[in-house]
């Protein structure tokens, strides 16, 4: 049985850390010299959320490293 967080993630197109796109999420236009790809607002929000989690983890990792270095320096 899955919890509500997992079911919410599946409904929003996020499962196992991957983003699932729906047919309406991507529009490709061949007008002009180059193909133009447009993503729905939903895709932009999912990407933004995914990137913010990456930034938080990276920041915490850097902070943890700095604390370890300061402890070694002050010891």
N, C-alpha and C positions, 0 to 999 in steps of 0.2 A: 504494500500500500504506500502511495507517495504522499508527502505532506503538501500543504497548500503552496509553499514557496516553489516547489518543483512543478506543480501543476500550473501556477502562474507563469513560470518561465517557459514552459512548453506552449502555453497559449500565446505568449508574446513572441514566439519564434526563437527562443533561446533554450538550447538543450545541450548539456555536456560542454558548455563553454563555446558552442558554435551558434551562429545566427542562421536561421532558416528563412529563406526568402520565399514570398508568395508571388504568384503570377502578376498581381497588381503592384508589387513593390518596385518593379523595374520597367522603365519605358526606354526603348531604343529608337532613335530617329536617324534616318539616313539622309536627311536634308543637309544640303551644303557639302563642303569638301570632305569633312570628317564625320564619322558617326558620333552621335550625341547620346549619352546615357544619363537618364535622370532616375534618381531613387526617391521613393515615397518618404513622407515625413516619418513614418514608422521606422524605416531603415536608418534614417539619420539619428533618431532617438536611441535605437538599439546600439548603434555604433558609439554614440556619445557615452552611453551608460557603460559599455564594455571598456572604452578607453579610460573613463574615470576610475574604474576599478583597477586597471593596470597602473595608473598613476599613483593611486593610494598604496598599492603593494610595493611599487618601486620606491616611493618615498619612505615607507616604513623600513624597507631593507636598507636604504642609505642611512637612515637615522640609527638603526641598530648597529651598523658598521661604525659610525662615528662614536657611538657610546662605547663600543669595545675598544676603539683606538684611544679614546680619552682615558678609559680605565687603565690601559696598559701604560700610557704616558704618565699618569698620576701615581702609579704604583711604586 
